[in-house]
Amino acid sequence: MIIQINTDGNIEGDQELAQQIRARLRSSLEHVSERITRLEVHLSDENSDKKFGTEDKRCLLEARLAGLQPIAVSDQAATVDEAVDGAVGKLVRSIDTILGRLGKR
């Protein structure tokens, strides 16, 4: 599973942040990791020009599953960590739902 992390110019994407996000994704998606070929993480600060706001950090996750259309989810929160956690939770539920439906066919 390839994990690519992208940030906008307002979020500092250092190695420590990238390692934390990769570890969180690998542990949360371990049960379906053989189906995922690529994960893209996009982190952004939605209102950085205003310098205020409580829910302004956004995490967009795009998962590419073998033989299926890509799945994209996003979450906004006060911090990058909270946004990543929210998006990872949504992605896990989406993947489990899709694979569950395929298994019933």
One Martini backbone bead per residue (centre of mass of N, CA, C, O) as a GRO file, in nm:
protein
  105
    1MET     BB    1   0.093   0.039   0.027
    2ILE     BB    2   0.053   0.359  -0.081
    3ILE     BB    3   0.162   0.672   0.080
    4GLN     BB    4   0.041   1.003   0.024
    5ILE     BB    5   0.152   1.334   0.128
    6ASN     BB    6  -0.033   1.644   0.137
    7THR     BB    7   0.025   2.002   0.146
    8ASP     BB    8  -0.019   2.305   0.207
    9GLY     BB    9   0.128   2.621   0.269
   10ASN     BB   10  -0.003   2.612   0.589
   11ILE     BB   11   0.123   2.322   0.629
   12GLU     BB   12   0.354   2.144   0.809
   13GLY     BB   13   0.524   1.866   0.645
   14ASP     BB   14   0.672   1.659   0.832
   15GLN     BB   15   0.805   1.358   0.922
   16GLU     BB   16   0.641   1.314   1.180
   17LEU     BB   17   0.362   1.350   1.059
   18ALA     BB   18   0.386   1.132   0.842
   19GLN     BB   19   0.434   0.893   1.038
   20GLN     BB   20   0.171   0.919   1.197
   21ILE     BB   21  -0.022   0.883   0.960
   22ARG     BB   22   0.078   0.610   0.857
   23ALA     BB   23   0.029   0.454   1.121
   24ARG     BB   24  -0.277   0.508   1.139
   25LEU     BB   25  -0.353   0.381   0.867
   26ARG     BB   26  -0.234   0.097   0.902
   27SER     BB   27  -0.394   0.020   1.162
   28SER     BB   28  -0.690   0.083   1.054
   29LEU     BB   29  -0.631  -0.089   0.755
   30GLU     BB   30  -0.524  -0.383   0.799
   31HIS     BB   31  -0.788  -0.560   0.717
   32VAL     BB   32  -0.755  -0.410   0.396
   33SER     BB   33  -0.461  -0.380   0.268
   34GLU     BB   34  -0.478  -0.583   0.018
   35ARG     BB   35  -0.692  -0.382  -0.143
   36ILE     BB   36  -0.489  -0.146  -0.120
   37THR     BB   37  -0.284   0.057  -0.334
   38ARG     BB   38  -0.378   0.366  -0.249
   39LEU     BB   39  -0.294   0.666  -0.056
   40GLU     BB   40  -0.435   0.993  -0.011
   41VAL     BB   41  -0.319   1.294   0.150
   42HIS     BB   42  -0.498   1.603   0.234
   43LEU     BB   43  -0.377   1.902   0.372
   44SER     BB   44  -0.561   2.186   0.519
   45ASP     BB   45  -0.624   2.544   0.541
   46GLU     BB   46  -0.921   2.703   0.488
   47ASN     BB   47  -0.855   2.999   0.671
   48SER     BB   48  -0.558   3.134   0.672
   49ASP     BB   49  -0.619   3.438   0.596
   50LYS     BB   50  -0.783   3.493   0.880
   51LYS     BB   51  -0.672   3.346   1.154
   52PHE     BB   52  -0.954   3.197   1.206
   53GLY     BB   53  -1.103   2.931   1.363
   54THR     BB   54  -1.204   2.598   1.454
   55GLU     BB   55  -1.277   2.439   1.159
   56ASP     BB   56  -0.992   2.458   0.946
   57LYS     BB   57  -0.902   2.166   0.929
   58ARG     BB   58  -0.818   1.947   0.650
   59CYS     BB   59  -0.906   1.605   0.551
   60LEU     BB   60  -0.818   1.419   0.261
   61LEU     BB   61  -0.920   1.096   0.149
   62GLU     BB   62  -0.775   0.858  -0.088
   63ALA     BB   63  -0.888   0.543  -0.207
   64ARG     BB   64  -0.741   0.260  -0.375
   65LEU     BB   65  -0.904  -0.011  -0.508
   66ALA     BB   66  -0.897  -0.304  -0.636
   67GLY     BB   67  -1.130  -0.280  -0.897
   68LEU     BB   68  -1.215   0.011  -0.796
   69GLN     BB   69  -1.331   0.289  -0.705
   70PRO     BB   70  -1.263   0.560  -0.562
   71ILE     BB   71  -1.228   0.687  -0.225
   72ALA     BB   72  -1.377   0.976  -0.062
   73VAL     BB   73  -1.282   1.170   0.229
   74SER     BB   74  -1.376   1.411   0.491
   75ASP     BB   75  -1.239   1.647   0.745
   76GLN     BB   76  -1.315   1.882   1.006
   77ALA     BB   77  -1.100   2.072   1.236
   78ALA     BB   78  -0.893   2.221   1.472
   79THR     BB   79  -0.697   1.985   1.396
   80VAL     BB   80  -0.511   1.769   1.227
   81ASP     BB   81  -0.553   1.517   1.402
   82GLU     BB   82  -0.864   1.531   1.406
   83ALA     BB   83  -0.905   1.521   1.100
   84VAL     BB   84  -0.767   1.250   1.055
   85ASP     BB   85  -0.942   1.079   1.243
   86GLY     BB   86  -1.213   1.138   1.102
   87ALA     BB   87  -1.132   1.036   0.817
   88VAL     BB   88  -1.051   0.749   0.895
   89GLY     BB   89  -1.324   0.661   1.004
   90LYS     BB   90  -1.478   0.705   0.736
   91LEU     BB   91  -1.307   0.516   0.561
   92VAL     BB   92  -1.354   0.254   0.710
   93ARG     BB   93  -1.662   0.250   0.677
   94SER     BB   94  -1.668   0.261   0.367
   95ILE     BB   95  -1.504   0.008   0.306
   96ASP     BB   96  -1.673  -0.193   0.470
   97THR     BB   97  -1.933  -0.146   0.312
   98ILE     BB   98  -1.837  -0.217   0.028
   99LEU     BB   99  -1.720  -0.503   0.094
  100GLY     BB  100  -1.984  -0.613   0.212
  101ARG     BB  101  -2.151  -0.592  -0.048
  102LEU     BB  102  -1.968  -0.772  -0.222
  103GLY     BB  103  -1.994  -1.030  -0.036
  104LYS     BB  104  -2.320  -1.063  -0.093
  105ARG     BB  105  -2.295  -1.146  -0.411
   0.00000   0.00000   0.00000
